[in-house]
Amino acid sequence: MTSDPKIMYMHYTEELDTLTAEQVDWEPYGTYYRIGAGMADLNPKCLEEARFWRMRCPLICMWLVEYHQPHRVMRQFGLYQECPPQWQDTDHALHRLDRKQQRKITDWPVHHRGH
């Protein structure tokens, strides 16, 4: 084996590219029956806004818009996640926005109204 990063990267990506669905552990955090396990241990204050935890929506802060996609990390919290998760376009144009290049935009709520 070599220590050249380029060769190591090529080898690593080739291994990933040859994986089949049968070779992937789709439920590494446990099985479907554990949905919501551990909720009883939480402080009641933590559960007050639980209805927002899995909301799929854009999070907007001035020029920055990121989509909240909790369905992509559900297994880590003992919840069922379809594998692979359903694809969602996160609009790459949003990722090109920044304050330097968009100085002329002064009313960000109006600019992001479509989200």
FILUMLUM-527249 format. One record per residue: residue number from 1; x, y, z of N, C-alpha, C in turn. Coordinates in pm, 1 decimal, always signed. Layout:
<rec resi="NUM" n_xx="X" n_yy="Y" n_zz="Z" ca_xx="X" ca_yy="Y" ca_zz="Z" c_xx="X" c_yy="Y" c_zz="Z"/>
...
//
This chain:
<rec resi="1" n_xx="+84.1" n_yy="-118.9" n_zz="+0.0" ca_xx="+0.0" ca_yy="+0.0" ca_zz="+0.0" c_xx="+88.2" c_yy="+124.8" c_zz="+0.0"/>
<rec resi="2" n_xx="+43.8" n_yy="+226.8" n_zz="-62.1" ca_xx="+119.6" ca_yy="+351.0" ca_zz="-73.1" c_xx="+65.7" c_yy="+455.9" c_zz="+23.4"/>
<rec resi="3" n_xx="+143.4" n_yy="+558.2" n_zz="+48.3" ca_xx="+96.4" ca_yy="+667.2" ca_zz="+134.2" c_xx="+64.7" c_yy="+792.6" c_zz="+52.3"/>
<rec resi="4" n_xx="+70.1" n_yy="+780.4" n_zz="-79.5" ca_xx="+37.7" ca_yy="+892.7" ca_zz="-167.2" c_xx="-113.0" c_yy="+921.1" c_zz="-158.4"/>
<rec resi="5" n_xx="-152.0" n_yy="+1041.5" n_zz="-115.2" ca_xx="-294.3" ca_yy="+1073.0" ca_zz="-97.1" c_xx="-377.8" c_yy="+1055.3" c_zz="-223.5"/>
<rec resi="6" n_xx="-323.3" n_yy="+1088.2" n_zz="-339.0" ca_xx="-399.2" ca_yy="+1074.8" ca_zz="-463.7" c_xx="-430.9" c_yy="+928.5" c_zz="-493.9"/>
<rec resi="7" n_xx="-332.8" n_yy="+843.1" n_zz="-475.3" ca_xx="-353.0" ca_yy="+700.2" ca_zz="-500.6" c_xx="-448.7" c_yy="+642.2" c_zz="-396.9"/>
<rec resi="8" n_xx="-432.3" n_yy="+682.7" n_zz="-270.9" ca_xx="-521.7" ca_yy="+635.9" ca_zz="-164.0" c_xx="-665.5" c_yy="+677.6" c_zz="-193.4"/>
<rec resi="9" n_xx="-683.8" n_yy="+800.1" n_zz="-238.5" ca_xx="-818.0" ca_yy="+850.0" ca_zz="-270.4" c_xx="-880.0" c_yy="+768.1" c_zz="-383.4"/>
<rec resi="10" n_xx="-803.4" n_yy="+743.3" n_zz="-488.0" ca_xx="-852.6" ca_yy="+664.6" ca_zz="-601.7" c_xx="-894.1" c_yy="+525.0" c_zz="-554.7"/>
<rec resi="11" n_xx="-810.5" n_yy="+463.4" n_zz="-473.4" ca_xx="-840.0" ca_yy="+329.4" ca_zz="-422.8" c_xx="-968.0" c_yy="+331.2" c_zz="-338.8"/>
<rec resi="12" n_xx="-979.8" n_yy="+428.1" n_zz="-252.2" ca_xx="-1096.2" ca_yy="+440.2" ca_zz="-164.0" c_xx="-1224.8" c_yy="+461.1" c_zz="-244.7"/>
<rec resi="13" n_xx="-1223.2" n_yy="+551.6" n_zz="-342.1" ca_xx="-1343.8" ca_yy="+577.2" ca_zz="-421.1" c_xx="-1380.0" c_yy="+457.5" c_zz="-508.6"/>
<rec resi="14" n_xx="-1281.1" n_yy="+385.1" n_zz="-557.5" ca_xx="-1310.0" ca_yy="+263.8" ca_zz="-635.0" c_xx="-1381.4" c_yy="+160.5" c_zz="-549.1"/>
<rec resi="15" n_xx="-1337.9" n_yy="+146.3" n_zz="-423.8" ca_xx="-1403.8" ca_yy="+52.0" ca_zz="-332.7" c_xx="-1548.4" c_yy="+93.8" c_zz="-306.3"/>
<rec resi="16" n_xx="-1571.1" n_yy="+222.3" n_zz="-285.5" ca_xx="-1707.4" ca_yy="+270.9" ca_zz="-262.2" c_xx="-1794.5" c_yy="+251.7" c_zz="-385.5"/>
<rec resi="17" n_xx="-1738.6" n_yy="+275.9" n_zz="-501.6" ca_xx="-1814.8" ca_yy="+263.3" ca_zz="-626.3" c_xx="-1858.5" c_yy="+119.9" c_zz="-654.4"/>
<rec resi="18" n_xx="-1785.7" n_yy="+22.5" n_zz="-602.3" ca_xx="-1820.1" ca_yy="-117.0" ca_zz="-629.6" c_xx="-1916.1" c_yy="-176.5" c_zz="-526.9"/>
<rec resi="19" n_xx="-1950.2" n_yy="-101.8" n_zz="-422.8" ca_xx="-2044.4" ca_yy="-151.9" ca_zz="-322.1" c_xx="-2182.5" c_yy="-174.0" c_zz="-382.8"/>
<rec resi="20" n_xx="-2247.8" n_yy="-278.3" n_zz="-337.9" ca_xx="-2386.7" ca_yy="-303.0" ca_zz="-378.1" c_xx="-2476.5" c_yy="-276.9" c_zz="-257.8"/>
<rec resi="21" n_xx="-2606.5" n_yy="-265.5" n_zz="-279.7" ca_xx="-2701.3" ca_yy="-237.8" ca_zz="-171.4" c_xx="-2695.8" c_yy="-345.3" c_zz="-63.4"/>
<rec resi="22" n_xx="-2667.7" n_yy="-469.3" n_zz="-101.0" ca_xx="-2661.6" ca_yy="-579.1" ca_zz="-4.3" c_xx="-2541.1" c_yy="-568.0" c_zz="+88.4"/>
<rec resi="23" n_xx="-2439.5" n_yy="-494.2" n_zz="+49.0" ca_xx="-2318.3" ca_yy="-481.1" ca_zz="+129.2" c_xx="-2324.6" c_yy="-363.7" c_zz="+226.9"/>
<rec resi="24" n_xx="-2433.3" n_yy="-288.4" n_zz="+225.5" ca_xx="-2446.0" ca_yy="-170.0" ca_zz="+310.9" c_xx="-2537.3" c_yy="-201.5" c_zz="+428.6"/>
<rec resi="25" n_xx="-2495.0" n_yy="-163.9" n_zz="+549.8" ca_xx="-2579.3" ca_yy="-178.7" ca_zz="+668.5" c_xx="-2668.1" c_yy="-55.3" c_zz="+674.8"/>
<rec resi="26" n_xx="-2794.0" n_yy="-70.5" n_zz="+631.7" ca_xx="-2884.5" ca_yy="+43.4" ca_zz="+622.0" c_xx="-2940.3" c_yy="+85.9" c_zz="+757.2"/>
<rec resi="27" n_xx="-2924.6" n_yy="+6.0" n_zz="+860.1" ca_xx="-2974.5" ca_yy="+41.9" ca_zz="+992.9" c_xx="-2863.6" c_yy="+26.8" c_zz="+1097.4"/>
<rec resi="28" n_xx="-2757.1" n_yy="+104.9" n_zz="+1086.8" ca_xx="-2643.7" ca_yy="+89.0" ca_zz="+1178.3" c_xx="-2675.0" c_yy="+129.0" c_zz="+1322.3"/>
<rec resi="29" n_xx="-2781.3" n_yy="+204.3" n_zz="+1344.8" ca_xx="-2814.0" ca_yy="+250.0" ca_zz="+1479.2" c_xx="-2921.2" c_yy="+164.5" c_zz="+1544.9"/>
<rec resi="30" n_xx="-2962.4" n_yy="+56.8" n_zz="+1482.1" ca_xx="-3066.0" ca_yy="-28.7" ca_zz="+1538.4" c_xx="-3175.3" c_yy="-51.6" c_zz="+1436.1"/>
<rec resi="31" n_xx="-3274.5" n_yy="-128.1" n_zz="+1475.7" ca_xx="-3381.2" ca_yy="-162.5" ca_zz="+1382.9" c_xx="-3503.5" c_yy="-74.9" c_zz="+1402.3"/>
<rec resi="32" n_xx="-3597.3" n_yy="-92.2" n_zz="+1312.3" ca_xx="-3718.1" ca_yy="-9.5" ca_zz="+1304.8" c_xx="-3799.0" c_yy="-8.1" c_zz="+1434.1"/>
<rec resi="33" n_xx="-3796.8" n_yy="-115.0" n_zz="+1512.0" ca_xx="-3880.0" ca_yy="-122.0" ca_zz="+1631.7" c_xx="-3839.3" c_yy="-22.4" c_zz="+1739.9"/>
<rec resi="34" n_xx="-3723.6" n_yy="+40.8" n_zz="+1727.2" ca_xx="-3675.9" ca_yy="+134.6" ca_zz="+1828.6" c_xx="-3724.3" c_yy="+277.8" c_zz="+1806.0"/>
<rec resi="35" n_xx="-3822.7" n_yy="+298.3" n_zz="+1721.2" ca_xx="-3867.2" ca_yy="+433.7" ca_zz="+1689.6" c_xx="-3902.3" c_yy="+509.7" c_zz="+1817.1"/>
<rec resi="36" n_xx="-3838.4" n_yy="+623.6" n_zz="+1835.1" ca_xx="-3867.5" ca_yy="+709.5" ca_zz="+1949.4" c_xx="-3811.2" c_yy="+660.2" c_zz="+2080.8"/>
<rec resi="37" n_xx="-3725.0" n_yy="+560.8" n_zz="+2079.0" ca_xx="-3668.2" ca_yy="+509.0" ca_zz="+2203.5" c_xx="-3592.6" c_yy="+619.4" c_zz="+2276.1"/>
<rec resi="38" n_xx="-3610.7" n_yy="+627.6" n_zz="+2404.8" ca_xx="-3539.1" ca_yy="+725.5" ca_zz="+2485.5" c_xx="-3611.8" c_yy="+856.9" c_zz="+2505.8"/>
<rec resi="39" n_xx="-3727.4" n_yy="+876.9" n_zz="+2443.9" ca_xx="-3801.3" ca_yy="+1002.6" ca_zz="+2459.5" c_xx="-3848.3" c_yy="+1022.5" c_zz="+2603.8"/>
<rec resi="40" n_xx="-3878.1" n_yy="+914.1" n_zz="+2673.3" ca_xx="-3927.9" ca_yy="+924.7" ca_zz="+2810.3" c_xx="-3821.3" c_yy="+980.2" c_zz="+2903.9"/>
<rec resi="41" n_xx="-3695.8" n_yy="+970.0" n_zz="+2865.3" ca_xx="-3586.4" ca_yy="+1017.5" ca_zz="+2950.0" c_xx="-3560.6" c_yy="+1167.1" c_zz="+2935.6"/>
<rec resi="42" n_xx="-3621.7" n_yy="+1231.1" n_zz="+2836.7" ca_xx="-3597.7" ca_yy="+1374.0" ca_zz="+2813.7" c_xx="-3674.2" c_yy="+1460.5" c_zz="+2913.5"/>
<rec resi="43" n_xx="-3617.3" n_yy="+1573.7" n_zz="+2945.2" ca_xx="-3684.6" ca_yy="+1673.5" ca_zz="+3027.5" c_xx="-3807.7" c_yy="+1721.8" c_zz="+2951.2"/>
<rec resi="44" n_xx="-3923.1" n_yy="+1738.0" n_zz="+3017.3" ca_xx="-4044.7" ca_yy="+1783.1" ca_zz="+2948.2" c_xx="-4025.2" c_yy="+1913.4" c_zz="+2870.2"/>
<rec resi="45" n_xx="-3937.5" n_yy="+2001.2" n_zz="+2916.9" ca_xx="-3910.3" ca_yy="+2127.3" ca_zz="+2846.5" c_xx="-3856.3" c_yy="+2100.1" c_zz="+2705.5"/>
<rec resi="46" n_xx="-3779.0" n_yy="+1992.1" n_zz="+2692.2" ca_xx="-3721.4" ca_yy="+1956.7" ca_zz="+2561.9" c_xx="-3827.4" c_yy="+1910.9" c_zz="+2463.3"/>
<rec resi="47" n_xx="-3941.0" n_yy="+1864.7" n_zz="+2513.2" ca_xx="-4045.2" ca_yy="+1809.3" ca_zz="+2427.2" c_xx="-4151.0" c_yy="+1911.3" c_zz="+2386.8"/>
<rec resi="48" n_xx="-4144.0" n_yy="+2033.1" n_zz="+2441.4" ca_xx="-4247.2" ca_yy="+2133.6" ca_zz="+2414.9" c_xx="-4263.2" c_yy="+2165.8" c_zz="+2266.9"/>
<rec resi="49" n_xx="-4154.8" n_yy="+2167.9" n_zz="+2192.6" ca_xx="-4161.4" ca_yy="+2202.8" ca_zz="+2050.3" c_xx="-4124.2" c_yy="+2084.1" c_zz="+1961.7"/>
<rec resi="50" n_xx="-4155.1" n_yy="+1964.5" n_zz="+2008.6" ca_xx="-4120.8" ca_yy="+1842.8" ca_zz="+1934.0" c_xx="-4184.2" c_yy="+1840.1" c_zz="+1795.9"/>
<rec resi="51" n_xx="-4296.0" n_yy="+1909.9" n_zz="+1778.7" ca_xx="-4363.0" ca_yy="+1909.7" ca_zz="+1647.7" c_xx="-4276.2" c_yy="+1974.8" c_zz="+1539.5"/>
<rec resi="52" n_xx="-4176.2" n_yy="+2052.9" n_zz="+1579.3" ca_xx="-4088.9" ca_yy="+2118.9" ca_zz="+1481.9" c_xx="-3964.8" c_yy="+2036.3" c_zz="+1447.3"/>
<rec resi="53" n_xx="-3935.9" n_yy="+1933.4" n_zz="+1523.1" ca_xx="-3811.7" ca_yy="+1858.4" ca_zz="+1505.9" c_xx="-3794.7" c_yy="+1802.2" c_zz="+1366.4"/>
<rec resi="54" n_xx="-3900.7" n_yy="+1750.7" n_zz="+1307.9" ca_xx="-3888.4" ca_yy="+1685.1" ca_zz="+1177.6" c_xx="-3950.0" c_yy="+1766.7" c_zz="+1064.8"/>
<rec resi="55" n_xx="-3969.1" n_yy="+1894.2" n_zz="+1086.8" ca_xx="-4024.5" ca_yy="+1981.7" ca_zz="+983.9" c_xx="-3920.4" c_yy="+2001.8" c_zz="+873.7"/>
<rec resi="56" n_xx="-3961.4" n_yy="+1982.4" n_zz="+749.4" ca_xx="-3872.8" ca_yy="+2006.8" ca_zz="+634.5" c_xx="-3906.1" c_yy="+2144.7" c_zz="+580.7"/>
<rec resi="57" n_xx="-3813.4" n_yy="+2237.0" n_zz="+598.2" ca_xx="-3840.4" ca_yy="+2374.9" ca_zz="+558.1" c_xx="-3708.8" c_yy="+2448.1" c_zz="+536.7"/>
<rec resi="58" n_xx="-3712.8" n_yy="+2559.6" n_zz="+464.8" ca_xx="-3591.3" ca_yy="+2639.9" ca_zz="+451.3" c_xx="-3567.1" c_yy="+2720.1" c_zz="+578.8"/>
<rec resi="59" n_xx="-3442.6" n_yy="+2725.7" n_zz="+621.4" ca_xx="-3401.7" ca_yy="+2809.1" ca_zz="+733.7" c_xx="-3335.0" c_yy="+2931.3" c_zz="+671.7"/>
<rec resi="60" n_xx="-3389.7" n_yy="+3048.3" n_zz="+696.6" ca_xx="-3344.3" ca_yy="+3170.2" ca_zz="+629.4" c_xx="-3286.2" c_yy="+3267.8" c_zz="+730.8"/>
<rec resi="61" n_xx="-3165.2" n_yy="+3314.5" n_zz="+702.6" ca_xx="-3100.8" ca_yy="+3416.8" ca_zz="+784.5" c_xx="-3029.2" c_yy="+3511.9" c_zz="+688.4"/>
<rec resi="62" n_xx="-3091.1" n_yy="+3625.0" n_zz="+664.2" ca_xx="-3037.7" ca_yy="+3724.9" ca_zz="+571.8" c_xx="-3010.8" c_yy="+3662.8" c_zz="+434.2"/>
<rec resi="63" n_xx="-2884.5" n_yy="+3656.8" n_zz="+390.6" ca_xx="-2851.9" ca_yy="+3606.7" ca_zz="+257.9" c_xx="-2841.9" c_yy="+3453.7" c_zz="+254.7"/>
<rec resi="64" n_xx="-2845.5" n_yy="+3390.0" n_zz="+369.3" ca_xx="-2822.9" ca_yy="+3246.7" ca_zz="+378.4" c_xx="-2953.8" c_yy="+3169.1" c_zz="+386.4"/>
<rec resi="65" n_xx="-2970.0" n_yy="+3070.1" n_zz="+300.5" ca_xx="-3086.5" ca_yy="+2981.4" ca_zz="+303.3" c_xx="-3035.0" c_yy="+2838.2" c_zz="+300.1"/>
<rec resi="66" n_xx="-3067.0" n_yy="+2762.2" n_zz="+402.3" ca_xx="-3031.6" ca_yy="+2620.4" ca_zz="+407.8" c_xx="-3157.6" c_yy="+2542.4" c_zz="+438.1"/>
<rec resi="67" n_xx="-3174.3" n_yy="+2429.9" n_zz="+372.5" ca_xx="-3291.7" ca_yy="+2347.9" ca_zz="+397.2" c_xx="-3268.5" c_yy="+2257.0" c_zz="+517.0"/>
<rec resi="68" n_xx="-3362.6" n_yy="+2257.2" n_zz="+609.3" ca_xx="-3360.6" ca_yy="+2166.9" ca_zz="+723.8" c_xx="-3410.6" c_yy="+2032.3" c_zz="+673.4"/>
<rec resi="69" n_xx="-3325.6" n_yy="+1932.4" n_zz="+676.3" ca_xx="-3359.2" ca_yy="+1801.8" ca_zz="+620.4" c_xx="-3339.6" c_yy="+1691.6" c_zz="+725.0"/>
<rec resi="70" n_xx="-3422.0" n_yy="+1691.9" n_zz="+828.8" ca_xx="-3403.8" ca_yy="+1593.0" ca_zz="+935.5" c_xx="-3425.1" c_yy="+1449.5" c_zz="+889.0"/>
<rec resi="71" n_xx="-3495.9" n_yy="+1429.3" n_zz="+778.7" ca_xx="-3519.9" ca_yy="+1293.8" ca_zz="+729.1" c_xx="-3390.9" c_yy="+1225.5" c_zz="+684.1"/>
<rec resi="72" n_xx="-3282.9" n_yy="+1301.1" n_zz="+672.3" ca_xx="-3156.9" ca_yy="+1243.2" ca_zz="+627.7" c_xx="-3071.0" c_yy="+1190.7" c_zz="+742.9"/>
<rec resi="73" n_xx="-3109.0" n_yy="+1218.9" n_zz="+867.5" ca_xx="-3029.7" ca_yy="+1173.9" ca_zz="+983.3" c_xx="-3115.0" c_yy="+1101.9" c_zz="+1087.5"/>
<rec resi="74" n_xx="-3230.4" n_yy="+1052.4" n_zz="+1049.3" ca_xx="-3324.6" ca_yy="+994.5" ca_zz="+1145.3" c_xx="-3270.1" c_yy="+870.7" c_zz="+1216.0"/>
<rec resi="75" n_xx="-3190.5" n_yy="+790.2" n_zz="+1148.5" ca_xx="-3138.2" ca_yy="+668.4" ca_zz="+1211.2" c_xx="-3055.9" c_yy="+699.7" c_zz="+1334.9"/>
<rec resi="76" n_xx="-2986.3" n_yy="+811.8" n_zz="+1334.4" ca_xx="-2901.7" ca_yy="+848.0" ca_zz="+1447.2" c_xx="-2982.7" c_yy="+876.0" c_zz="+1573.3"/>
<rec resi="77" n_xx="-3111.6" n_yy="+899.2" n_zz="+1556.5" ca_xx="-3197.8" ca_yy="+929.8" ca_zz="+1670.3" c_xx="-3297.9" c_yy="+818.0" c_zz="+1697.5"/>
<rec resi="78" n_xx="-3269.5" n_yy="+699.1" n_zz="+1647.4" ca_xx="-3354.5" ca_yy="+584.3" ca_zz="+1673.3" c_xx="-3482.9" c_yy="+582.5" c_zz="+1593.3"/>
<rec resi="79" n_xx="-3489.0" n_yy="+657.0" n_zz="+1484.3" ca_xx="-3608.8" ca_yy="+663.3" ca_zz="+1401.2" c_xx="-3585.5" c_yy="+591.9" c_zz="+1268.7"/>
<rec resi="80" n_xx="-3692.8" n_yy="+555.3" n_zz="+1202.3" ca_xx="-3682.6" ca_yy="+486.9" ca_zz="+1073.4" c_xx="-3651.4" c_yy="+587.7" c_zz="+963.6"/>
<rec resi="81" n_xx="-3559.0" n_yy="+551.8" n_zz="+876.8" ca_xx="-3522.5" ca_yy="+637.1" ca_zz="+763.7" c_xx="-3527.7" c_yy="+553.6" c_zz="+637.6"/>
<rec resi="82" n_xx="-3600.6" n_yy="+602.8" n_zz="+537.1" ca_xx="-3600.4" ca_yy="+529.3" ca_zz="+411.5" c_xx="-3460.5" c_yy="+535.5" c_zz="+353.1"/>
<rec resi="83" n_xx="-3416.3" n_yy="+427.4" n_zz="+294.4" ca_xx="-3279.4" ca_yy="+417.4" ca_zz="+245.9" c_xx="-3278.4" c_yy="+389.3" c_zz="+96.9"/>
<rec resi="84" n_xx="-3211.1" n_yy="+468.8" n_zz="+21.9" ca_xx="-3161.0" ca_yy="+601.0" ca_zz="+59.0" c_xx="-3275.4" c_yy="+700.6" c_zz="+69.5"/>
<rec resi="85" n_xx="-3254.1" n_yy="+812.7" n_zz="+141.8" ca_xx="-3360.9" ca_yy="+912.4" ca_zz="+156.0" c_xx="-3403.9" c_yy="+968.8" c_zz="+20.9"/>
<rec resi="86" n_xx="-3527.8" n_yy="+1010.8" n_zz="+13.5" ca_xx="-3579.8" ca_yy="+1070.8" ca_zz="-109.1" c_xx="-3498.6" c_yy="+1195.2" c_zz="-142.8"/>
<rec resi="87" n_xx="-3460.6" n_yy="+1208.4" n_zz="-269.5" ca_xx="-3380.0" ca_yy="+1321.7" ca_zz="-313.4" c_xx="-3462.3" c_yy="+1449.6" c_zz="-311.2"/>
<rec resi="88" n_xx="-3399.2" n_yy="+1559.7" n_zz="-272.6" ca_xx="-3465.2" ca_yy="+1689.7" ca_zz="-273.7" c_xx="-3367.3" c_yy="+1793.0" c_zz="-327.1"/>
<rec resi="89" n_xx="-3412.2" n_yy="+1870.9" n_zz="-422.8" ca_xx="-3328.4" ca_yy="+1975.5" ca_zz="-480.3" c_xx="-3311.7" c_yy="+2086.9" c_zz="-377.9"/>
<rec resi="90" n_xx="-3188.7" n_yy="+2119.5" n_zz="-342.9" ca_xx="-3164.2" ca_yy="+2227.5" ca_zz="-247.5" c_xx="-3122.9" c_yy="+2356.0" c_zz="-317.6"/>
<rec resi="91" n_xx="-3144.4" n_yy="+2362.7" n_zz="-446.8" ca_xx="-3123.8" ca_yy="+2483.9" ca_zz="-525.7" c_xx="-2983.8" c_yy="+2542.9" c_zz="-506.5"/>
<rec resi="92" n_xx="-2894.6" n_yy="+2502.3" n_zz="-592.4" ca_xx="-2755.8" ca_yy="+2547.3" ca_zz="-582.6" c_xx="-2740.9" c_yy="+2698.3" c_zz="-598.8"/>
<rec resi="93" n_xx="-2837.8" n_yy="+2763.6" n_zz="-659.2" ca_xx="-2830.3" ca_yy="+2910.0" ca_zz="-672.1" c_xx="-2828.7" c_yy="+2975.3" c_zz="-534.3"/>
<rec resi="94" n_xx="-2896.9" n_yy="+2915.7" n_zz="-438.6" ca_xx="-2897.0" ca_yy="+2971.3" ca_zz="-303.0" c_xx="-2757.9" c_yy="+2967.8" c_zz="-241.4"/>
<rec resi="95" n_xx="-2679.8" n_yy="+2867.4" n_zz="-276.6" ca_xx="-2546.7" ca_yy="+2853.6" ca_zz="-218.7" c_xx="-2446.6" c_yy="+2951.4" c_zz="-278.8"/>
<rec resi="96" n_xx="-2483.1" n_yy="+3017.3" n_zz="-386.8" ca_xx="-2393.6" ca_yy="+3116.5" ca_zz="-447.7" c_xx="-2416.4" c_yy="+3256.4" c_zz="-390.6"/>
<rec resi="97" n_xx="-2517.6" n_yy="+3272.0" n_zz="-307.5" ca_xx="-2545.3" ca_yy="+3403.9" ca_zz="-249.9" c_xx="-2445.7" c_yy="+3436.3" c_zz="-139.3"/>
<rec resi="98" n_xx="-2398.8" n_yy="+3558.1" n_zz="-137.6" ca_xx="-2320.9" ca_yy="+3608.2" ca_zz="-24.6" c_xx="-2333.0" c_yy="+3760.0" c_zz="-19.4"/>
<rec resi="99" n_xx="-2296.1" n_yy="+3817.4" n_zz="+91.8" ca_xx="-2314.7" ca_yy="+3962.0" ca_zz="+108.6" c_xx="-2224.9" c_yy="+4044.4" c_zz="+18.0"/>
<rec resi="100" n_xx="-2107.9" n_yy="+3995.3" n_zz="-15.2" ca_xx="-2016.9" ca_yy="+4072.9" ca_zz="-99.5" c_xx="-2071.8" c_yy="+4089.7" c_zz="-240.3"/>
<rec resi="101" n_xx="-2117.5" n_yy="+3979.9" n_zz="-299.7" ca_xx="-2161.4" ca_yy="+3985.5" ca_zz="-438.9" c_xx="-2303.4" c_yy="+4038.5" c_zz="-453.9"/>
<rec resi="102" n_xx="-2382.4" n_yy="+4032.9" n_zz="-349.6" ca_xx="-2521.5" ca_yy="+4077.8" ca_zz="-358.0" c_xx="-2545.8" c_yy="+4201.6" c_zz="-270.6"/>
<rec resi="103" n_xx="-2456.5" n_yy="+4297.4" n_zz="-276.9" ca_xx="-2469.6" ca_yy="+4419.0" ca_zz="-195.2" c_xx="-2594.9" c_yy="+4498.6" c_zz="-228.2"/>
<rec resi="104" n_xx="-2641.2" n_yy="+4488.0" n_zz="-352.0" ca_xx="-2757.8" ca_yy="+4566.4" ca_zz="-393.2" c_xx="-2886.6" c_yy="+4515.5" c_zz="-329.4"/>
<rec resi="105" n_xx="-2886.9" n_yy="+4391.1" n_zz="-284.3" ca_xx="-3007.7" ca_yy="+4337.0" ca_zz="-220.5" c_xx="-3011.9" c_yy="+4388.6" c_zz="-77.2"/>
<rec resi="106" n_xx="-3113.9" n_yy="+4465.3" n_zz="-46.0" ca_xx="-3127.0" ca_yy="+4520.0" ca_zz="+89.5" c_xx="-3246.8" c_yy="+4462.8" c_zz="+163.7"/>
<rec resi="107" n_xx="-3342.3" n_yy="+4408.9" n_zz="+89.7" ca_xx="-3461.6" ca_yy="+4353.6" ca_zz="+153.3" c_xx="-3462.1" c_yy="+4201.6" c_zz="+133.7"/>
<rec resi="108" n_xx="-3390.7" n_yy="+4131.7" n_zz="+219.9" ca_xx="-3376.4" ca_yy="+3987.0" ca_zz="+206.3" c_xx="-3508.3" c_yy="+3911.7" c_zz="+220.7"/>
<rec resi="109" n_xx="-3599.3" n_yy="+3952.2" n_zz="+309.1" ca_xx="-3728.1" ca_yy="+3881.1" ca_zz="+314.7" c_xx="-3801.5" c_yy="+3882.3" c_zz="+180.8"/>
<rec resi="110" n_xx="-3796.1" n_yy="+3994.0" n_zz="+109.8" ca_xx="-3860.5" ca_yy="+4002.1" ca_zz="-21.6" c_xx="-3785.5" c_yy="+3912.6" c_zz="-120.7"/>
<rec resi="111" n_xx="-3653.0" n_yy="+3915.7" n_zz="-115.5" ca_xx="-3571.1" ca_yy="+3835.3" ca_zz="-206.8" c_xx="-3598.4" c_yy="+3684.9" c_zz="-189.7"/>
<rec resi="112" n_xx="-3618.4" n_yy="+3640.3" n_zz="-66.1" ca_xx="-3639.0" ca_yy="+3497.9" ca_zz="-37.4" c_xx="-3786.1" c_yy="+3460.4" c_zz="-22.8"/>
<rec resi="113" n_xx="-3875.0" n_yy="+3544.9" n_zz="-67.1" ca_xx="-4018.5" ca_yy="+3520.4" ca_zz="-50.9" c_xx="-4061.5" c_yy="+3384.4" c_zz="-106.6"/>
<rec resi="114" n_xx="-3998.8" n_yy="+3339.3" n_zz="-211.5" ca_xx="-4036.1" ca_yy="+3212.6" ca_zz="-273.2" c_xx="-4007.2" c_yy="+3089.9" c_zz="-188.3"/>
<rec resi="115" n_xx="-3930.9" n_yy="+3107.3" n_zz="-83.1" ca_xx="-3896.4" ca_yy="+2993.3" ca_zz="+1.9" c_xx="-3989.4" c_yy="+2987.0" c_zz="+118.8"/>
//
